[in-house]
Amino acid sequence: MGRAERRREQKQEQKSKTVTYNLTKEQLDVMVREKIGEELVRIKREATDEAVNTALTLLLTLPLEVLMDHFWKKSYPQKIPKFADLLIEYYEKWQDGELDLDELKEDLWKYGGVKFREGQINGK
């Protein structure tokens, strides 16, 4: 085998290892949009999960902190576990549709003096 034949064989081997595709600009655009769309869905899902986890953490911890700091200073070790269980129970009731969010907001306004409006919270 001569030198030229070996070079041709090496070139042929390299070509067989490297796959080449010919795509139009439109095909590339579609592929890019599809990939970006998948990434956006993933990012939105992660952001939503993080927001829900933060909201749930605040839902459970803020009332406990207020009760411990201002209402049950001495007796909170006995009362907090039951209160936390009831918070979770009421959250599960809301998830199951047993509690109406509008009624809960109305009670908050009626008894707590706090009213939720789109994008803001108003007190008495």
Beta strands, then each sheet from edge to edge (+ up, - down):
strand 1: 114-117
strand 2: 120-123
sheet 1: 1+ 2-
end
